[in-house]
């Protein structure tokens, strides 16, 4: 009796499997850093747009009332938004941060809405409302040209990220103080 030979199925050899895994590993090592840097660039752009909105709202406030919001007291003062979120939001939105009712705070006597804060501008992990940038950093610092000389001094240098040596020709300067964060780079409205 003659035996019929079945065609033998050929699978991948161990060497072929290891080669495919190695190629996938090389491609992943090339692609993963690219995705990370793209995400970082997108967060920087989003933060800059957020800072531009804040700066425009503060300048509109000054144009409307003839003075800076009351949380600015002198040209030497930096205002940290993260530690004073309620005051900042109430003043620029003309609404109470907790209940949404009109509020006259920070010199906004007519409760004019200068800025509409988006939900993603607040830290989702906090029980209290805290404004954060796109990197979820609450240390957002604002300085204004309080003495109306057309420039703001004592700002950090964007190329080094530290030191107070920068002078900027602007009415409002905003930056992320990331000295306590792993990112190591700040976002600067004037850079």
C-alpha positions as CSV (number, residue, x, y, z in Angstrom):
1,X,0.0,0.0,0.0
2,X,1.2,3.4,-1.0
3,X,1.3,6.1,1.6
4,X,0.2,9.5,0.5
5,X,2.5,12.2,1.5
6,X,0.9,15.3,2.8
7,X,2.6,18.5,2.0
8,X,4.6,19.6,4.9
9,X,3.6,23.0,6.3
10,X,6.5,25.2,6.8
11,X,6.4,27.7,9.6
12,X,8.8,30.4,10.6
13,X,12.2,29.4,11.8
14,X,13.5,30.7,15.0
15,X,16.0,32.9,13.2
16,X,13.2,34.4,11.0
17,X,11.1,35.2,14.1
18,X,14.1,36.8,15.9
19,X,14.9,38.9,12.8
20,X,11.3,40.2,12.6
21,X,11.3,41.1,16.4
22,X,14.7,42.9,16.0
23,X,13.3,44.9,13.0
24,X,10.2,45.9,15.0
25,X,12.4,46.9,18.0
26,X,14.6,49.1,15.8
27,X,11.5,50.8,14.2
28,X,10.0,51.4,17.6
29,X,13.2,52.9,19.0
30,X,13.1,55.4,16.0
31,X,9.4,56.2,16.3
32,X,8.9,56.6,20.0
33,X,11.2,59.6,20.6
34,X,9.6,61.3,17.5
35,X,6.1,61.0,19.0
36,X,7.3,62.4,22.3
37,X,8.9,65.4,20.8
38,X,5.8,66.0,18.7
39,X,3.7,65.9,21.8
40,X,6.1,68.3,23.6
41,X,5.9,70.8,20.6
42,X,2.1,70.6,20.6
43,X,2.0,71.3,24.4
44,X,4.3,74.3,23.9
45,X,2.1,75.7,21.1
46,X,-1.1,75.2,23.2
47,X,0.5,76.9,26.2
48,X,1.7,79.8,24.1
49,X,-1.9,80.2,22.8
50,X,-3.2,80.1,26.4
51,X,-0.7,82.7,27.5
52,X,-1.7,84.9,24.5
53,X,-5.3,84.7,25.6
54,X,-4.4,85.7,29.1
55,X,-2.3,88.6,27.9
56,X,-5.0,89.9,25.6
57,X,-7.6,89.7,28.4
58,X,-5.3,91.6,30.8
59,X,-4.6,94.3,28.2
60,X,-8.4,94.5,27.4
61,X,-9.0,95.0,31.2
62,X,-6.5,97.8,31.2
63,X,-8.0,99.4,28.1
64,X,-11.5,99.2,29.6
65,X,-10.8,100.5,33.1
66,X,-7.6,102.5,32.7
67,X,-5.8,100.4,35.3
68,X,-4.3,96.9,35.7
69,X,-6.4,94.3,37.5
70,X,-5.9,94.8,41.3
71,X,-3.8,91.7,41.7
72,X,-0.9,93.7,40.1
73,X,0.5,96.1,42.7
74,X,3.9,97.2,41.4
75,X,6.4,96.7,38.6
76,X,8.5,94.5,41.0
77,X,5.6,92.1,41.7
78,X,5.2,88.8,39.8
79,X,1.8,87.3,40.0
80,X,1.6,83.5,40.3
81,X,-1.7,82.3,38.7
82,X,-1.5,78.8,40.2
83,X,-1.5,80.0,43.8
84,X,-4.2,82.6,43.1
85,X,-6.4,80.9,40.6
86,X,-9.8,82.0,42.0
87,X,-8.9,85.7,42.1
88,X,-7.4,85.5,38.5
89,X,-10.4,83.6,37.0
90,X,-13.0,85.7,38.9
91,X,-11.4,89.0,37.7
92,X,-10.9,88.1,34.1
93,X,-14.1,86.1,33.5
94,X,-16.4,88.4,35.6
95,X,-17.8,85.2,37.0
96,X,-17.4,83.4,40.3
97,X,-15.2,80.3,39.8
98,X,-17.3,78.2,42.1
99,X,-20.9,79.0,41.1
100,X,-20.7,80.9,37.8
101,X,-22.6,84.0,39.1
102,X,-21.4,87.4,38.0
103,X,-18.9,88.8,40.4
104,X,-17.1,92.2,40.7
105,X,-13.6,91.3,41.8
106,X,-10.1,92.6,41.2
107,X,-11.4,95.9,40.0
108,X,-13.7,94.4,37.4
109,X,-16.6,96.7,38.6
110,X,-19.0,95.8,35.8
111,X,-18.2,92.0,35.8
112,X,-17.1,92.3,32.1
113,X,-16.0,88.9,30.7
114,X,-12.5,89.5,29.3
115,X,-11.7,85.8,29.0
116,X,-13.6,82.5,28.9
117,X,-11.7,79.8,30.7
118,X,-11.8,76.3,29.1
119,X,-12.2,73.2,31.3
120,X,-8.9,71.8,30.1
121,X,-7.1,74.8,31.5
122,X,-7.7,73.5,35.0
123,X,-5.9,70.7,36.7
124,X,-8.1,67.6,36.6
125,X,-6.4,66.0,39.6
126,X,-7.0,68.9,42.0
127,X,-10.0,69.1,44.2
128,X,-9.8,72.8,44.1
129,X,-9.7,74.7,40.7
130,X,-6.1,75.4,39.8
131,X,-5.1,76.8,36.4
132,X,-2.3,74.8,34.7
133,X,-0.5,75.1,31.4
134,X,-0.5,72.3,28.8
135,X,2.3,70.5,30.7
136,X,0.0,70.5,33.8
137,X,2.3,73.0,35.5
138,X,0.5,75.4,37.9
139,X,3.4,77.8,38.2
140,X,2.3,80.4,35.6
141,X,3.9,83.8,36.3
142,X,2.6,87.1,34.9
143,X,4.3,90.5,35.0
144,X,2.9,93.7,33.5
145,X,4.4,97.0,32.5
146,X,3.1,98.6,35.6
147,X,5.0,101.9,35.2
148,X,4.1,102.2,31.5
149,X,7.6,102.6,30.2
150,X,7.0,100.0,27.4
151,X,9.2,97.2,28.9
152,X,9.2,94.6,31.6
153,X,12.4,93.8,33.4
154,X,13.6,91.0,35.6
155,X,12.3,88.1,33.5
156,X,14.0,84.7,33.1
157,X,16.2,84.3,30.0
158,X,14.4,81.8,27.6
159,X,17.7,80.3,26.3
160,X,19.0,79.4,29.8
161,X,15.6,79.1,31.6
162,X,17.0,80.7,34.7
163,X,18.3,84.0,36.0
164,X,16.4,87.3,36.0
165,X,18.3,89.1,33.2
166,X,15.8,89.5,30.4
167,X,14.1,92.8,29.5
168,X,11.1,92.5,27.2
169,X,9.3,95.2,25.2
170,X,5.8,94.3,26.1
171,X,2.8,95.3,28.2
172,X,2.2,91.8,29.6
173,X,4.8,88.9,29.9
174,X,3.7,85.4,31.0
175,X,5.9,82.4,31.5
176,X,5.8,78.9,33.0
177,X,8.2,78.5,35.9
178,X,9.2,74.8,35.4
179,X,12.2,74.9,37.8
180,X,10.5,72.2,39.9
181,X,9.4,70.0,37.0
182,X,11.0,67.3,34.9
183,X,10.4,69.2,31.6
184,X,13.4,71.5,32.3
185,X,12.1,74.1,29.8
186,X,9.7,76.9,30.3
187,X,7.3,78.4,27.9
188,X,7.6,82.2,27.4
189,X,5.1,84.5,25.8
190,X,7.9,86.7,24.4
191,X,10.1,83.9,23.0
